[in-house]
Every structure is written in C-alpha cells, then in structure tokens.
Amino acid sequence: MNGAQALLKCLEENGVEVIFGYPGGSVLPIYDALLESPIRHILVRCEQGAAHAANGFARAAGKPGVCLATSGPGATNLVTGIANAYMDSIPMVIITGQVPTSMVGTDAFQEVDITGITMPITKHNYLVKDVGDIPRVVYEAFHIASTGRPGPVLIDIPKDVLSAECSRCGEKPAIDIRGYRPNVKGHPSQIKNAAKLIQEAKRPVIMVGGGIILANAAQELTELALSAQIPVTTTLMGIGAFPETHPLSLGMVGMHGTPYANRAVSQADLLIGIGVRFGDRATGNVAKFARDAKIIHIDIDPAEIGKNADIDVPIVGDARLVLQQLNQLKPAPNHAEWLEQVAQLKAQNPLKYPKQSLTAQYVIEKAGDMTRDQAWVATDVGQHQIWAALHYKFIKPGRFVTSAGLGTMGYGLPAANGLQTARPDDMVILFTGDGSIQMQMQELGTARQENLPLKIILFNNNALGMVRQLQHFYCGKRYSGVKLTFNPSFESIAAAYGIRYFAVTRLEEVEATLREAFAHPGIVLVEVMTDENDMVYPTVLGGKGLDEIILCE
C-alpha cells in the first residue's frame, strides 16, 4: 500500500463517499488510486468551486466535506473557499498535493507554502513528511474539523510521500491530541444563573447564530422559546433554526435585518445569545447594541465569549447540551406585556416591497410559498441574499446555505452543487445575481456532468446591486464600477450547457413560471429581469439609512 492508497483507505474509514477535486501533477498518485476506490470523485471546473462544493455538501450531509487540489495554483485557488468555511465554522478536510520533499523550499515548479498561507484560516493544518503519518493525520483532521467549533483542516502531502510504500498504514490510529479537549457541557452554576435571569426578565429576546444549526439544537431552542414564551431572532447563519412563520419569530437581526427584530433587541432587558459571534453585521456599533439588556452568551468556543460584547453570564459548551440543561430547569414565562409589545412592533413595521412591479422579493416570497417545506436554498452574496433571508421564511434548520462571515460572491452555484450531491432526492434552489454567478459560472459544467437537477433563479439587474446601493447611501449616488454594461445572453449560456431556460419579465408570469420550473425533473435556469434601483433598505425601514436600521434610534 502506498501513501495515496492509505490516504483513500483512511478517508473511507472516516465516512467519505464524495471528493470534489481537480487533478494535477502533485496529486497524480491520488487520482491513480481513485480508480480502485469506492469514493466518488466530482470533477469541478475550478478549485475554488471544489472548496465551495465541499462546504455545501458538509452543510447538507452533517459531516465534513472533502476537496482535493494539486500544488501551487491548485492549492491557492482553494484559499477563498477555505477562508469562507473558517468564517462560517463549516467542517471540511482539504487535501493538497505538494512538490517532493527534496524540493520543498527551493521555489520549485508549482510550489507554494500552502500550510503557511492557510494557517490563519484553518482550524489546523498539516504538512505530511512521513508516509507512516498519513493514517494519524487523516483521523486527527476529521476529529478536529467536526468537534468543538467546527472548521476546515488542511492536509498537504508531497508527491513522493504519496508514492512511498507504507508498512504501517493498515492499523487504525488512536486519536489523542494533546491540548485539544473541547468543553461540551455548560457549568451547572452558570446554567442556574441563566435560568434565574430568564425568570426575572420582563423583555427577553433569544438571538441565535449558526452554532445552533451546527449543534443540531433547533429542537432544544424551540422548546426553550415555547416553554418560556421568548421571541427569537437570528443572524444570517442562524436562519431556519427557529420556524420563521411562528408568531415568536422576529426574523433576522442586524444591518439587513427586520425592523421589528432590531427594535425588539434595542428594547430588551435580557438577550440570550446562543451559537452567535455578536459580529458587526448583527450588532452595528456594539457600544450601542442592546444597551438596556443583560446578556447570556452560550457558545462552544471560549474565544468568542466576551470578544465582541460584554457578557453577564458566559456559558461555554455545546448549544444542544447546554439548552438541554437549561430546559430541565424549566424557566417559566413572565412577560405577557412584552409579547404584546413585540406583536405591535411586527404589526407597525412589516416588511414591505413594491407590489405593482416585478421584484426579486416577490419572486422569492412566491418560491417560499411553493417550496419551503421541502427545498434546500443556496444563495450567492448581494441583495438577493438578503431578500432570500427576509422573504423566503424558512421553517427547517440548515436549509439556508449562504456565505455569511466572508460574504463570498461566486459561492452559491458550487455550494448548490455540493448541496444537491448530498441530497440527491431533494429540491435545491439557487438564488443568484448576474454579478455573482459570473464569478463561478463554469460550475454549470459540473452540475451538468453530474446531472444535478438544480433550480437556478437568476436576478438580472445589469448591476452589482449591493455595492451600487452602498454608493447610493454613502457616496452621494455617485456610482462607480457597478454597472454591468455587458452581460452575456444567459439564455444562450443555458443552451450551451443544455439547461432548460425560462424568462420572467412581468409580474404576472412569476407563479406559472416557477411552478413549471420546479416541476421540471432536470436543471433549470429562470432569469428574472429586475430594476437596478431596487434596494434592500427601503423595503425594510422606509428608506432610512444603515445606522438607523442597526441601532433603531
């Protein structure tokens, strides 16, 4: 058994069924060994697409996604996808080839120090110099990627190590990583302190992030919210953790959030943050965020506690286990007046958009009405991402897959490929824009080669809408570098890839077109022509600026 065969054997033992990759000289031994492996290899069109597809796969499959690239440019093309996974705490194992060990450090052809490059954006990484270390490294990588706060782990393997014979690679290694012992149970006294604050609070709000979904804690969250009758708001990563059609749901908080979520948080006397970073998109000026509230913060990562906000009751632990502990104490509801206030906030500040013209909001809302109980939704980054977050109304955890922390344009299509690979029998919808899709449009080839029946809804406003919107508010409507004066014919692009195409140019065409597109058994592209002047903020808070949206003053 050589190193490449040992690598694939260890991947199989760790439950890997699919690898997203692109071949090259340094990984030829792996590709040769793949011919004899049950692992399915999906050939992407760019290595960045492999990283995003592994990300989408991980989020739908509930286990680490795996991607593979050669040395040099193959490895560096993965960097954006790795950083994206790191920011959003997505478990991934990234395998890169490296030049032979004798040539490392000589500036050899296609040599880069990928472990050095990715050190700040991986949970851990390895340069394997001894073929006998491959089993230990692979097992450790999967353990690190999927435990504690999840994240990407990179394994860099020189070509000669992959080709070397290994007499020690047949045994399953024991995992004993010095210093790595994630704490999963909350401290009992802190749990009691949290329960006491909840019992005493008059205006509590639960604020949840992606940690709830990663911990599979949606059921426990719902139990707490319903038993204690506490309104729930989410960050972009937390969308779907609590059913958005429920009366206690406030939708998304923050810069692009609902006005009633932001106002409820600003009026709260207790904020229960669970699996959330209190990042700037959610809080705005943190000194003015939830100024009247005591804060309980539950998170698996102790480094996040107190990093961005002052915390009154810190609880380090797995969100699901901590909520189970908290629910056992059964904090009772004590704030009927607050629920009436929240209901009034929602009634007085509804989400709005123009109803007389064709808008992305209307299309997304109708798509939600038709599919929210069955579909997985991926988005790119931009206005359509926020409109999807606000108007689709997710009711199941994990079904909203987007790039939150890094805000990566081009993420959506390859991530949708990964989603559909993990969930071949489910509907996968991609909401994208004319700017975003052109960053990774070649991954349509991957979708077609793998016969992935994606439902792609492309909003075309011939502009980079979100940046244009920021220039509208902050640059005195001086628009620079945001007009897509030339776009390809997306109908011709669809035809070139053998994709069923639909065009929507009028409001009256939306429902019938969506029904036909969703009923089509294969991949479809629905192009919706929208206005470059449509903006997120006027639909949220009557045209007021970002600072007022965030701070609700």
N, C-alpha and C positions, 0 to 999 in steps of 0.2 A: 504493500500500500504506500503510495507516495503522498506528499503533503496535500495536493489538490483532492485526492480521493478521501483522505482523512477529514479534510475540511467539509466536504459534502456529506460524509457519513455523520459528522457531528451536527451539521445543520438539520439533517433528517431526524436525528435523535432529539433535537430541540423543537420538533414540530413544524419545520419549514416545509412548505409544499410549493411555494412560488418564489422565484427570484426575478426582480426587474433589473435588466442589465444591458451592457453594451460591450462587445469584445474588443480586445487589443492585445498587443504583443506580450505584455507582462502577465496577462491572465490566460494565456493560451492553455496552460495545463488545466485550469479550472474548466474551461469550455470543452476541452477534450474529455475530461472526466464526466461532464454533464451528460454526455451521450449514453453513459451507462447508469445514470442516476434517475430515480423516480421524480426528482424535483423538476417542476415545470419552469422553464425559463421564458420570460416575456421580453422580447427584443424591443426596446424603446427606440426613439429616433434621436434622442439627446440624453446625456447622462443626468442633466437636471430633471428631465422627465422621469427618470428611474427613481430619483430620490422622492419626488412628489408622489409618484405612484405608490411607493412603499409606505409613505405617510398615509395616504388614503386607505390603503389596504389595512394598515395597522388599526386605524380608527374604526373600520367596519368589522375586522376579524377579532379584535380584542387581544391581539398578541403582536409581538414585534414584526414590522415589515422589513424585508431584506432587499438591499440593492447592491449591485456589483459594477465596478468600473476598472479600467486599466490605469496605469500610472500616468503622471503628467497631466495633460489637459483633461483626460477622462476623470481623474480624481478631482481636479479643480472645478470641473463642471458640476460636481456634486455639492459644492460648498454652500450655495444658496439654499438648496434643499435641506442640508444638514442644519444650517442656522435656523431655518424655518421650523424644523422639528424640535430643535433645542428650545426656542422661544415658546412653543406651544406644548412642551412636555410630552412629545409623542415617542413611543418606544420604537426604535429602529436599530438594526445592525447593518453597518455599511462595510463592505469588503472592497478594498482597493489592492490592485497589484502594485508592485514596486520593482525597480530595477534590481539586478542581482546584488547580493550583499557586498561583493567585492567592488561594486561600482557606486555604492551609496556614498554621497558626499563628494563625488567627482564632477558634478554637473553633467551627468550622462544624458543621453538622448531620452527625453520624456521622463526625467527625474524631477520630482518636487518633494519637499518635506511636508507631506500631507498631514502627518501627525502634529507637526509644529503649527501648520496653518489652521488645523481644526481644534487645537487644544482649547481655545476659549468657547467653542460652540459644540462641544461634545460633553457628555457626562463622563466619559473616559475614552481613551484610545490606546491602541497597542501597535508596536512595530515588532513583528514576529521574526526573530533571528535564528531560532532553532526549530526544526520541523517537529520535534517532540513536544513543543509547547502548544501546538495547534489545538488539541482537544481541550486543554485547560483554558486557553484564551477564549475559545468559542463558547464554552459553558459559562465562563465568567461574564462574557459580553452579554449573553442573553439574560443572565441573572441581574446584572446591573441595569440593563435597559428597561427591564419590566418590573423592578421592585423599587420601593421608596417612591420618590418622584420620578416618573418615567422620563426617558430621554434617549438620544442617539448615542451609540457606541461604535467607534470605527476600528477596524482591524486591517492593518497594512501588512501585506505579505510579499516579500521579494520573490522574484520568479524562480531562483534556484532553490528556495525553501519549498515552494510548491512542487518542484520536480524531485526533490530529495526523497529517498526511501525512508520510511519511519517504522521502526520495530516496536515503538512504544505507543502507537496510536490506536490500539484496539481496545483499550480499557477506558471505562467511563470515569472521569476525574471527580474527586470530591471538591466541592466549592467551599473555600474558606478564605475569604478576602479580608485581610487584616484592616481593621478600622471601618469596615463598611457594615453597619448594623442599623438599618433604618428603624426608627421607632414607629410602631403602628397603633399602639393603644394610648388613648389620652390619659393624663394624670387624673386619678379619681377626684382629688380635691378641686382641681380646675373645672372638671365636669360639674361638680356641685356648685361652684361659683357661677358658672354659666347658667345653670338651671335657676339659680336664685335671681340673677339679673333678668332672665326671661320672665320669671314670675312677677317681678316688681315693675317691669316696663309697662308704660302706657301707650307708647307709639313704636313698637318694634318693627324692624324690617330684616328679612333674610336676604343676603346678597351672595350669590354663588357663582363660581367660575368653573373652568374646565376640570378642576380637581374632583368635582362631584361625579362627572361622567367617567373620568379615568378610574375612579374608585368604585364604579358601579353602585353608587349610593343614592340614585334617584328615588328608590322606594323609601329609604330611610328619611330622605329630605321631605318627601310628600307626607310621610307620617308625622313628622315634626310640624310642618306647616299647617296641616289639617287639625291635628290634635290641639295645638296651641293657637290656631287661627292667626297666623302671621303672614302678611303679604310677602311675596317672593319676587326679587328682581335678579337678573343675570347679567354677566358680562357677555361679550361676543362668543367666547369659548364655552360659556355655560348654557347657551340657548338650547332648549329642549329638556334640560334637567328637571324642569317643572312644567306641566302642561300649560301652554300659553293661552289656551281657551278657558282656563279655570278662573273663576272670579278673584282668587287671591293672587293671580299672576299680574305683575307690573310690567312685564316685558324687559327690554334691555335698558341698562343704566348707562349714563355717561355722555360723552361728546356727541354721539349719534343716537342716543337712547330716546325713550319715550319721555315726554314732558312730565307725565304723572309719576314715572319711576324716579326721575331726578328730584321732583318736588317732595315725594314721599321720603326719600333719603335725607333731603335737607331738613325735613321736619321731624325726623325720627329721634327718639331718645335712646334707642338701642339698635345697633347694627350688628348682625350676626354674619360675619364673613366666612364662607366655607369654600376651601379649594380655590381661593382667589388671591391675586397678587396685589390688589389695590393699585393697579397700573394707571398711568396718566390718562389713557383714553377713557377709563371708567371714573376717575376722580376729578380730573381737571386740576385746578390748584388745590393740592392736598391740604393746605393750611385752612382752606375754606370749605373743605369737604365734610359733610355730616358733623357740623360744628357742635351741635347740641346732643350728640349721641355718644354713649359709651360703646366701645367696640369689643366684641368677642371675635377672635380670629382662630379658625381651625385649619391647619394645613400640615401636610406630610413633611414639608421641607422647613426645618427650623430657620434657615437663612431668610425665608420670606416673612417671618413673624417680626413685625416692627420695622421692616426695611423701608416701607413707603408711608406707613401711617402709624400713629401712636395707638397702642393696643392696651386695653384694660384687662382682658382675660385671654392670655395666649394659651392655645392647646395644640401641641404637636402630636399628630397621629393621622392614621388613615381615616378619611372622611366617613366611610361607611361604618367602621368600628366605633369611631367617636360618636356618631349620631345614634348608633345602637345604644351606647352607654347613656347618652343624653335622653333618649326616648324612654329608657327604663325609669327615669326619674319623673316622667310624665308632667312636665310643666303645663299648668292649666291656663286657658285663655283669660285675660283680664283687661280687655281693651275693645269693647264693642263700639265705643265712641270713635276710636281710631279707625276701625273698619268702615264706619260711615264716612269719615273724612276722606279716606282713600277712595271710596266709591265716588264721592263728589269730585275728587281730583280727576278721576278717569272720565267722568261724565263731562266735566268742564273743559278738558284738554284732550279731546280724541285725536287720533292720528288722522291727518287729512291729506288729500291729494286731489288734483283737478279731475272731476268726473266726466267732463264733457269732451275730453280729448284722450288719445291713446297714450298711456303712460306705462312705464315699467312696473309701477306699484300695482296697477290694476291687473296686469298680466300675472304678476307673482301672487297676488291675492286669489285670483281665479285658479291658478295652478295649485295653490294650497287647498282650496275648497275641494278640488278633484282628487288630490293625492296624499294629503298629509298623514293619513292613517297607514300608508303603505310605502312611501318613497323615501329614499336617501337623497339628500340635496348637497351638492358641492357648489361652491362659488369661486370666482376669481376675486380680485380686490378692486374696489371702486364703489361708485354709487349703487350699482346693482347689488353688491354685497350687503350694504346697509339696508336697502329696501327689502331684500330677502329676509334679513334678520328681523325687520319690523313687521312685515306684512304676510309672510307665509304662515305664521302661527304654528309652530312645531309642538307636537304633543308627545313625542317619544325621545328619550335621551340618546345622544350620539348621532342623530340623523342629520345634523347640520355640520358640514365639514368645510372649513374655510381656513385661510391663513390669517391669524389674529395678531400675534405679537410682532411678526416681521412684516406683515402686510405685503405679501409677495404676489405681484402681478405675474400671470402665467402659471399659477399654482393649480387653477381649477380643473383644466382639461386632464392633465396627467393624474391628478388626485382622483378625479371621477373614474379614470381607467382603473386605478387601484381599488376604488370602492366597488366597481362592477365586478372586478376579478374576485374580490372577497365575497360578494353577494350576487352570484350569477343569476339567481331566480327572482331578484327584487328589482324594482324600478329605481334607476339612478337618474336624477335630473341635474343638469349643469346649468346654472345661471352665469352668463359671462358677458363681457362687453367687447366692442370692436377693438379697443386698445389691448385689453388683457389677452384675448385669445390669440392675437398675433405674436405674442411672446413665446408661446409653445404650440402653435397651430400644427406643427409637424406631427404632434402626437395623435392627430386624427388617423395617421397611418397605423399607429399601434392599435388603436381601437378597432380599425377595420381588419387588420391582420388577425386579431384575436376574436373577431365577431362579437364585440361588446355592444349591446343594444342601448347605448346612451341616448337620453333625450336632452338635446342641447338647445337652450333658449338663449339666443344671442341678441342683446340690445345694441342697436347701432345708432349712435347719435353723431357719428363722424367727429368725435372729440374725445379727449381724455377728461371725462366729465368731472371726476372728483378734484383733480388739480385745477381745472377751469373754475370750479366752484370756490376753491380756496382763493384763487386770484380775484374772483368776484367780491369776496368779503374783505380780503386783506391787501389787495393790490389796486384798489380803486377801479375795478373792472378793466384793468389793463391785462389783456390775455396774451400770454407769450408761450409759444411752443406746445400748445394744446389742441390745435386744430389739425385733424387728420384730413388734409386736403386731398389725399389719395388713399382710398381703401380699395382692396380687391373686390371683385364680384364674389360675394360669399355663396351665391347660387352656383357659380362656376367652380368654386372651391369644393362645394358639396358634390357636384357632379364628378369632379376629378377623383374624389375619394369613393365614389359610389354610395353617397349618403342621400337619403330621402330629404328633400328640401321643401320648406313651407315659408311663405312670406306673409307677414301681417303688417298692413299699412293703415287699417281703420279699426276703430274701437269695436265695431260690430262683428269683426272677423275673429275676435280673440277666442271665445268659448268653443266654437265649432272647430277651429284650427287646433287648439290644444287637445280636444277630445280625439281628433283624428291622429294627431302626432303621438299621443300617449298610447293609443290603441295599436300603433304600428309595431310589429314584432322586432324590427331591427333598429339601427341607429338612425336618428333624425336630427336635422338642424332647422330650427324655427328662427327666422330672422325677423325681429320686431323693430320697426323704424320709430325712433323716439326723438325728442327735441333736445338739443344741447342746452337749452335754458332750464330744463327741469333740474331741480336741486333737492337735496335731502332736507336741508334745514327749514325751508318754507313749509314743507309737508309735516314737520314735526312741531314747530313752535312759532307759527305765524310769521316767519321771515326774520326772526331775531338772530343776533349773532351767536357765535360759538360760546363765548364766555357766559352769556346768559343761559344758554342751554345747559352748560355744565353746572353752573353754580346756582341757577334758579333764584337769582336775587330780584 
